[in-house]
């Protein structure tokens, strides 16, 4: 099977809005500076993280203070849709390939970085909800808890609250996919999401007109191989929205790649 090449243009969302529903507290705009306007409501949770081997509660997944190495196996307890769930997670050591590179423009010049494995912080986990068939999770813990949890029925999204300075056990915001507000744009203003649907229709037609034998895979691929070539394209609006911090943008891209990886595991 040939390669599936994915091009993702990430978008920066300006956060607003909240509400309050009986039995569940949803914060108002004055409580946080930018709750996500992508969702009609959200809940506030405080995850509890346990070292899977020692069973001790931890406040960081790093092996040591200041280390780029993270604990391999953890369990996270968190309230999802009003129910306490335990998510068993493993470090995704294979997320970043050996030929991984980062390219950006600086003063009109293309700059390419090829960071060695020991130079990369890998805090990205995958797993599932304990005892829940069909569930899966893709979580990062570099700067608070961030990612996606699918409860077997629908996805939920978690990110640290604005006042949280990066603690994995601090306040976090969790969103239910069923509360997603439709008709958003991504990338440049005025670009609707149905453009992606149009691209997919074109790709379907193109695939139907060509033989799969003509698609070239990696040099070491065979008929049993399955590959996804992932290219993440970050536009300037997102770069500006993340305070022009290339490290933060890179971590954001790794978060996206980890979630995409979970879809194929």
C-alpha positions as MATLAB code, in Angstrom:
seq = 'XXXXXXXXXXXXXXXXXXXXXXXXXXXXXXXXXXXXXXXXXXXXXXXXXXXXXXXXXXXXXXXXXXXXXXXXXXXXXXXXXXXXXXXXXXXXXXXXXXXXXXXXXXXXXXXXXXXXXXXXXXXXXXXXXXXXXXXXXXXXXXXXXXXXXXXXXXXXXXXXXXXXXXXXXXXXXXXXXXXXXXXXXXXXXXXXXXXXXXXXXXXXXXXXXXXXXXXXXXXXXXXXXXXXXXXXXXXXXXXXXXXXXXXXXXXXXXXXXXXXXXXXX';
ca = [
       0.000    0.000    0.000;
       1.318    3.433   -0.858;
       1.740    6.452    1.321;
      -1.071    8.658    2.462;
       0.244   12.199    2.599;
      -1.506   14.537    4.996;
      -1.219   18.342    4.924;
      -2.629   20.057    7.998;
      -2.962   23.825    8.329;
      -3.494   24.440   12.028;
      -5.652   27.349   13.152;
      -5.518   29.664   16.147;
      -8.821   30.102   17.918;
      -9.798   33.256   19.791;
     -11.447   32.050   22.988;
     -14.719   33.373   24.488;
     -18.096   32.331   26.026;
     -19.530   30.007   28.740;
     -22.740   28.991   30.478;
     -24.066   27.177   33.519;
     -26.127   23.989   33.454;
     -27.913   22.343   36.357;
     -25.590   19.973   38.206;
     -22.464   21.029   36.325;
     -20.544   24.294   36.739;
     -19.444   25.924   33.511;
     -17.327   29.019   34.024;
     -18.301   32.468   32.792;
     -16.088   34.794   30.715;
     -14.839   36.652   33.782;
     -13.561   33.375   35.274;
     -11.045   32.788   32.472;
      -9.582   35.097   29.880;
     -10.171   32.832   26.870;
     -12.331   29.691   27.161;
     -12.728   28.195   23.697;
     -15.353   29.699   21.420;
     -15.310   26.471   19.426;
     -17.612   24.933   22.048;
     -20.889   26.109   23.545;
     -19.797   25.005   27.028;
     -17.015   23.288   28.949;
     -16.269   21.757   32.328;
     -13.387   22.302   34.746;
     -11.466   19.243   35.958;
      -8.321   18.498   37.970;
      -6.614   15.333   36.670;
      -4.910   12.945   39.063;
      -1.807   11.197   37.654;
      -0.340    7.962   39.041;
       2.975    6.274   38.199;
       1.783    2.922   36.822;
       4.670    0.950   38.359;
       5.029    2.539   41.805;
       1.319    3.495   42.128;
       2.369    6.851   43.577;
       0.663   10.104   42.706;
       2.941   12.372   40.691;
       2.876   16.074   39.832;
       5.092   15.707   36.755;
       5.688   12.904   34.255;
       9.365   13.845   33.869;
      11.854   11.270   35.139;
      13.743   14.007   36.991;
      13.353   17.748   37.439;
      14.580   19.509   34.308;
      14.846   16.231   32.389;
      13.500   15.721   28.865;
      12.834   12.050   29.677;
       9.305   11.137   30.738;
       7.868    8.169   32.646;
       6.831    5.357   30.317;
       3.592    4.166   31.955;
       1.077    6.337   33.794;
      -2.603    6.282   34.719;
      -4.770    9.374   34.763;
      -8.028    9.757   36.661;
     -10.286   12.481   35.297;
     -13.984   13.343   35.189;
     -15.395   12.893   31.693;
     -19.046   13.768   31.059;
     -19.803   13.591   34.769;
     -18.126   10.207   35.342;
     -14.738    9.481   36.910;
     -12.620    7.535   34.425;
      -9.164    5.969   34.648;
      -7.072    6.270   31.495;
      -4.078    3.932   31.171;
      -1.338    5.523   29.061;
       2.003    4.558   27.535;
       4.690    6.910   26.259;
       4.650    6.991   22.454;
       8.376    6.506   21.915;
       7.921    5.897   18.175;
       6.085    9.160   17.503;
       9.118   11.033   16.139;
      11.001    9.261   13.291;
      14.768    9.391   12.887;
      14.523   11.615    9.805;
      12.243   14.124   11.542;
      12.966   17.716   10.534;
      11.627   21.221   11.176;
      11.715   23.880    8.478;
      10.883   27.549    8.815;
      11.589   30.845    7.126;
      13.771   33.423    8.836;
      14.420   36.777    7.151;
      13.387   35.241    3.842;
      15.791   32.305    4.218;
      14.732   28.651    4.587;
      16.122   27.184    7.821;
      16.051   23.405    8.350;
      16.620   21.778   11.739;
      17.258   18.071   12.293;
      17.108   17.656   16.078;
      18.636   14.495   17.520;
      16.376   12.243   19.655;
      18.021   13.393   22.893;
      17.246   17.011   21.973;
      13.498   16.398   21.717;
      11.134   16.325   24.669;
       8.712   13.458   24.153;
       5.814   13.684   26.594;
       3.157   12.190   24.328;
       1.074    9.236   25.461;
      -1.526    6.931   23.968;
      -3.873    4.454   25.617;
      -7.507    3.855   26.501;
     -10.102    4.192   29.249;
      -9.864    1.259   31.622;
     -12.704   -1.206   31.057;
     -14.303    0.752   28.202;
     -14.268   -1.097   24.840;
     -13.651    1.077   21.797;
     -12.132    3.899   23.832;
      -8.781    5.520   23.077;
      -6.721    8.472   24.220;
      -3.872   10.655   22.940;
      -2.449   12.940   25.636;
       0.615   15.142   26.120;
       1.980   16.282   29.491;
       4.784   18.726   28.589;
       2.815   21.755   29.735;
      -0.239   20.566   31.590;
      -2.485   17.875   30.111;
      -3.555   18.358   26.505;
      -5.158   16.073   23.951;
      -8.155   13.944   23.118;
     -10.038   11.130   24.865;
     -12.626    9.048   23.008;
     -15.032    7.353   25.417;
     -16.212    4.765   22.887;
     -19.087    6.978   21.771;
     -17.624   10.409   21.068;
     -14.431   12.411   21.612;
     -13.635   14.811   24.428;
     -10.869   17.410   24.383;
      -8.760   18.542   27.326;
      -6.381   21.477   27.771;
      -4.945   23.360   30.722;
      -6.894   26.333   32.027;
      -5.434   29.776   31.245;
      -4.374   30.424   34.847;
      -2.651   27.013   35.086;
       1.124   27.527   34.712;
       1.684   24.027   33.325;
       0.836   21.738   36.256;
      -0.644   18.407   35.175;
      -2.734   18.275   38.357;
      -3.971   21.873   38.102;
      -7.193   23.202   36.600;
      -7.983   21.968   33.112;
     -10.844   22.570   30.700;
     -12.599   19.599   29.126;
     -14.918   19.874   26.136;
     -17.503   17.423   24.806;
     -17.537   16.987   21.036;
     -21.332   17.188   20.989;
     -21.001   20.803   22.192;
     -18.852   21.763   19.203;
     -20.077   24.915   17.484;
     -20.332   24.405   13.705;
     -19.327   26.640   10.792;
     -15.860   27.709   11.934;
     -13.060   28.727    9.651;
      -9.445   27.632    9.724;
      -6.233   29.248    8.539;
      -6.817   32.457    6.608;
     -10.071   34.299    7.292;
     -12.951   33.342    5.032;
     -11.717   29.778    4.413;
     -14.592   27.446    5.343;
     -14.049   23.864    6.466;
     -16.041   22.569    3.478;
     -12.897   23.282    1.448;
     -11.439   20.209    3.142;
     -14.454   18.194    1.988;
     -13.900   19.409   -1.579;
     -10.249   18.380   -1.391;
     -11.270   14.941   -0.162;
     -13.741   14.515   -3.054;
     -10.985   15.409   -5.501;
      -8.652   12.912   -3.860;
     -11.274   10.154   -4.056;
     -11.716   10.749   -7.791;
      -7.957   10.874   -8.327;
      -7.432    7.615   -6.449;
     -10.125    5.881   -8.525;
      -8.331    6.837  -11.741;
      -4.900    5.533  -10.895;
      -3.466    2.162  -10.089;
      -2.216    1.639   -6.525;
       0.893    0.075   -8.053;
       1.897    3.524   -9.325;
       2.051    4.997   -5.819;
       5.575    4.950   -4.470;
       6.103    4.214   -0.806;
       9.250    4.552    1.310;
      12.329    2.802   -0.071;
      11.994   -0.081    2.424;
       8.248   -0.645    1.935;
       6.669   -3.879    0.754;
       3.067   -4.961    0.104;
       2.492   -5.562    3.826;
       3.733   -2.123    4.850;
       1.410    0.634    5.973;
       2.759    4.175    6.043;
       1.426    7.633    6.657;
       3.636   10.520    5.593;
       2.645   13.464    7.736;
       3.437   17.069    6.857;
       2.209   19.710    9.302;
       2.003   23.204    7.849;
       1.677   26.025   10.393;
       0.443   29.341    9.053;
       1.682   32.714   10.260;
      -1.532   33.451   12.179;
      -0.950   30.459   14.447;
       2.724   31.395   14.816;
       1.678   34.884   15.931;
      -1.032   33.460   18.177;
       1.586   31.381   19.984;
       3.710   34.487   20.649;
       6.107   33.571   17.817;
       7.492   30.810   20.026;
       8.857   28.104   17.712;
       9.239   25.638   20.570;
       5.564   26.030   21.501;
       4.559   25.644   17.851;
       6.650   22.474   17.560;
       5.029   21.006   20.680;
       1.621   21.900   19.220;
       2.494   19.986   16.050;
       3.640   16.972   18.060;
       0.307   17.036   19.903;
      -1.525   16.932   16.567;
       0.686   14.109   15.279;
       0.070   12.098   18.449;
      -3.708   12.395   18.020;
      -3.488   11.397   14.346;
      -1.273    8.458   15.319;
      -3.922    7.261   17.794;
      -6.439    7.035   14.946;
      -4.233    4.464   13.192;
      -3.163    2.379   16.210;
];
